[in-house]
Amino acid sequence: MTSIENKNDVELVQKLNKKITEVKSEIAKVIVGQDEIIDQLIIALMSKGHCLLVGVPGLAKTLLIKTLAEVMDLKFSRIQFTPDLMPSDITGTEVLEEDQLSKKRNFRFIAGPVFANMILADEINRTPPKTQAALLEAMQEHKVTAAGVTHTLPEPFFVLATQNPIEQEGTYPLPEAQLDRFMFNLWLDYPTYEEEIKVVQTTTSGYNAKLNKVVTAEEILVFQDLIRRVPVSDNVIQFAVKVANMTRPVNGNSPDFIKQWITWGAGPRASQYMILAAKSRAVIQGRFTPNIDDVKAAMLPVLRHRIITNFSAEAEGISAVDVIKKLAEETNKLI
């Protein structure tokens, strides 16, 4: 197990804690509330994961990710997914150019919008599977291949894909195998009454926030490497694996309600992401190793899109979130 007792790593933990506090302070100049969503986005970024954000229109999803990119001094790119969007519209395309002197013709690669640090994939379920797959391949490999040539994407590379839960006509739902590529599934709620008053006051006045760049891309890469070096005790890893195991109805040790309501449970990626999220959460809070509470905090966003309820659950009005909450109560017996 790698130790974080190294003096440089201890200083890095303190530096990361300070930087994230500053990042949140800058974001608060523009975004009202949504503290939990902001925390989860930062955790996913530090863990080298990607997020699927579900929310109705008008909840500042684009503004949030754009603000986060600006404060972190990262190149931001927004892709609006539509039914006629082609893979090359995302990854880039080859164009034929003629040299003015030699008159020779050559192909030149024009990079697409995916060549950025922070990508907002707006309404990803509006585009056909072929185009969805192009983005998901880039997310997994951090590379794009065009005309047999592989192009490496800039680091850090973070994708925030959004889905609208209301209009489902003419959409192409992401297959489960592709949903599994996302570290977190986050649901954006409406602001509270007081928060909405503040939103209206700031957005209908001449207020124009001046954002300071707090973190650089190079620093984020250093912090991402730091997260991987964070030590985790065996009992915390065992807890995360037990939680993932309990979601699987084929497992003899899973609770009766899992066998009754779940068709498919979470795969090994769930255990991995719960531990990575726990590491990031601990370090962001200035601690040197995660505990079981950190894993519990990651259960809902990690498992929400990884467990599939069956007809019995739907008939009883039981959602994946209800199952996870019941599972969280069950896990108290494991401690």
Sequence and secondary structure as in RCSB ss.txt:
>XXXX:A:sequence
MTSIENKNDVELVQKLNKKITEVKSEIAKVIVGQDEIIDQLIIALMSKGHCLLVGVPGLAKTLLIKTLAEVMDLK
FSRIQFTPDLMPSDITGTEVLEEDQLSKKRNFRFIAGPVFANMILADEINRTPPKTQAALLEAMQEHKVTAAGVT
HTLPEPFFVLATQNPIEQEGTYPLPEAQLDRFMFNLWLDYPTYEEEIKVVQTTTSGYNAKLNKVVTAEEILVFQD
LIRRVPVSDNVIQFAVKVANMTRPVNGNSPDFIKQWITWGAGPRASQYMILAAKSRAVIQGRFTPNIDDVKAAML
PVLRHRIITNFSAEAEGISAVDVIKKLAEETNKLI
>XXXX:A:secstr
   S SHHHHHHHHHHHHHHHHHHHHHTTT  S HHHHHHHHHHHHTT  EEEE  TTS HHHHHHHHHHHTT  
EEEEE  TT  HHHHHEEEEEEE TTT  EEEEEEE TTSSSEEEEETGGGS HHHHHHHHHHHHHSEEEETTEE
EE  SS EEEEEE SS  TT     HHHHTT SEEEE     HHHHHHHHHHHTSS          HHHHHHHHH
HHHH    HHHHHHHHHHHHHT TTSTTS HHHHHHEEE   HHHHHHHHHHHHHHHHHTT SS  HHHHHHHHH
HHHTTT EE HHHHHTT  HHHHHHHHHHHHGGG 
